[in-house]
Amino acid sequence: MKLPEDLFELTKEQEELSLSIYGKTIKCLVAPYHSYGQLEKALPYSPTTFLFPERDIDHQRERGFINLIASKDDKKEYRIVTTSMSIIGDMIDGCVRVLTERDEIVDCPIKTFAANIHSIQRHLLENGDFAKTKKGMDNASYRFTDKLLKEILAAQTTGATDAEKKDFTNRASMVGEEVIGRKLKSMVDELPELKKVTSQ
């Protein structure tokens, strides 16, 4: 595998949008299937190219990394290869591409700017469409949340007992992403009561 020095081309509109938001062109390549060692050999060195910058900086600087680049007093093009959700969440999706496990560079499938970290995790970092195989792609937190969501959706038809509702609410409280946790809880609140079957 050999990556081009400019990583990928932007359309005129994407470049203009990058200039209007960051004051310069910043490109972000999300690379969840490759190691630093693999990409170090595949990517030509450049002083304005950052390969997994999250490896070398603390969490606070990682969160402000795009602002740091945008504040530089130059008009150079900057390129970032990363898997950092903080960095990805500061990038407009038109300037983001994904390096698949098959070494193809493809368009970003979601809006990344200020995106929910759960969306970045699922649609970019763990997207089975980008992998050679989907085996083992789901992490424990996703499986937990997905299972709970399916149970709540099933109960919308059948109804739920007070004990089931309490169980759903308790499990929803374990979800760290507040927006998702609140949504699951509101779905539980709206569940109909389980109809009791009485014998005649």
C-alpha positions in Angstrom: 0.0 0.0 0.0 1.2 3.5 -0.9 -0.8 6.6 0.1 -0.5 9.8 -2.0 1.1 12.7 -0.2 -2.1 14.8 -0.4 -4.2 11.8 0.8 -7.2 12.6 -1.4 -8.7 15.4 -3.6 -11.4 17.8 -2.4 -14.0 19.3 -4.6 -13.9 23.1 -5.1 -16.9 23.5 -2.8 -15.3 21.3 -0.1 -12.1 23.3 -0.3 -14.0 26.6 0.0 -15.9 25.3 3.0 -12.7 24.2 4.7 -11.2 27.7 4.1 -14.3 29.4 5.4 -14.4 27.3 8.6 -10.7 26.7 9.4 -9.0 29.5 7.4 -7.0 26.8 5.5 -7.5 23.4 4.0 -7.5 20.5 6.5 -8.1 16.9 5.4 -8.8 14.1 7.7 -8.3 10.4 6.9 -9.9 8.0 9.4 -7.9 4.8 9.5 -9.3 2.3 12.0 -7.9 -0.8 10.3 -4.2 0.1 10.1 -1.5 0.5 12.6 1.0 3.4 12.9 3.8 1.2 11.6 1.8 0.2 8.4 0.9 3.8 7.6 4.3 5.2 8.5 5.7 3.2 5.6 2.8 4.0 3.2 2.6 7.8 3.8 5.3 10.2 2.5 6.7 12.4 5.2 5.5 16.0 5.3 5.8 18.7 8.0 2.0 19.4 7.6 1.0 15.7 7.8 0.1 14.2 11.2 -0.1 10.5 11.6 -2.2 9.4 14.6 -1.3 12.6 16.5 -3.4 11.2 19.5 -0.4 8.9 20.2 1.8 11.8 21.3 -0.4 14.3 23.0 -2.6 14.4 26.1 -6.4 14.3 26.0 -6.9 18.1 26.4 -4.5 18.9 23.5 -6.2 16.2 21.4 -9.5 17.9 21.9 -8.1 21.2 20.8 -6.0 19.8 18.0 -8.0 21.1 15.0 -8.2 24.6 16.7 -4.4 24.5 17.1 -3.9 23.9 13.4 -6.6 26.4 12.4 -4.9 29.1 14.5 -1.6 28.7 12.7 -0.8 31.8 10.7 -0.3 30.2 7.4 -2.3 29.0 4.4 -0.7 25.5 4.1 -2.7 22.4 3.5 -2.8 20.1 6.6 -3.5 16.4 6.5 -4.4 14.2 9.5 -4.6 10.4 9.7 -6.4 9.5 12.9 -8.9 7.4 14.8 -9.5 10.1 17.5 -13.2 10.8 18.0 -12.2 14.3 19.4 -10.4 15.1 16.2 -13.0 13.6 13.9 -15.8 15.5 15.7 -14.1 18.8 14.9 -13.9 18.0 11.1 -16.6 18.8 8.5 -17.5 15.6 6.8 -16.7 17.0 3.3 -13.0 17.0 4.4 -13.1 13.5 5.9 -12.5 10.2 4.1 -12.1 6.6 5.4 -9.2 4.2 4.7 -10.9 0.8 4.5 -9.3 -2.4 5.5 -8.9 -3.1 1.8 -6.7 0.0 1.5 -9.4 2.0 -0.4 -10.1 5.6 0.4 -13.9 6.2 0.5 -16.3 9.0 1.3 -17.4 9.7 4.8 -20.9 8.2 5.4 -22.0 10.6 8.2 -21.9 14.2 9.2 -18.9 14.3 11.6 -18.8 17.9 12.8 -20.0 17.9 16.4 -21.4 14.4 15.9 -22.5 12.1 18.6 -19.5 9.9 19.6 -21.7 6.8 19.3 -22.3 7.7 15.6 -18.6 8.2 15.0 -17.8 4.9 16.7 -20.4 2.9 14.8 -20.3 4.5 11.3 -16.6 5.2 11.0 -14.5 3.3 13.5 -16.5 0.1 13.5 -18.4 0.2 10.2 -18.5 -3.4 8.9 -18.8 -2.0 5.3 -15.2 -0.8 5.5 -13.9 -4.1 6.9 -12.9 -7.3 5.1 -15.1 -9.2 7.5 -17.8 -8.1 10.0 -16.7 -10.8 12.5 -15.9 -9.4 15.9 -16.7 -5.8 14.9 -19.3 -5.1 17.6 -18.0 -3.9 21.0 -19.7 -4.8 24.3 -21.3 -1.4 24.8 -22.8 -1.4 21.4 -24.2 -4.9 21.9 -25.6 -3.9 25.3 -27.3 -0.8 23.9 -28.6 -2.6 20.7 -30.0 -5.4 22.8 -31.8 -3.0 25.1 -33.2 -1.0 22.2 -34.6 -4.1 20.6 -36.2 -5.2 23.8 -37.9 -1.8 24.3 -39.1 -1.8 20.7 -40.6 -5.2 21.1 -42.4 -4.1 24.3 -44.0 -1.2 22.3 -46.2 -3.9 20.8 -46.7 -6.3 23.7 -46.5 -3.8 26.6 -44.4 -4.1 29.7 -44.9 -4.8 33.4 -43.7 -2.3 36.0 -40.8 -4.7 36.8 -39.7 -4.8 33.1 -40.0 -1.0 32.8 -37.8 -0.6 35.9 -35.3 -3.1 34.5 -35.2 -1.2 31.1 -34.8 2.1 33.0 -32.0 0.8 35.2 -30.1 -0.5 32.1 -30.7 2.7 30.2 -29.1 4.6 33.2 -25.9 2.6 32.5 -25.4 4.2 29.1 -22.8 6.9 29.3 -23.9 8.9 26.3 -26.6 11.1 27.9 -28.5 11.7 24.7 -28.9 8.0 24.0 -29.6 7.2 27.7 -32.4 9.9 27.8 -33.9 8.7 24.6 -34.0 5.1 25.8 -35.6 6.2 29.1 -38.3 8.3 27.3 -39.1 5.3 25.2 -39.6 3.2 28.3 -41.8 5.9 29.8 -44.1 5.7 26.8 -44.4 1.9 26.9 -48.0 0.6 27.3 -48.9 -1.5 30.3 -48.7 -5.2 29.7 -52.3 -6.5 29.3 -53.0 -9.1 31.9 -54.7 -12.3 30.6 -57.5 -13.3 32.9 -59.1 -16.7 32.8 -62.9 -16.8 32.5 
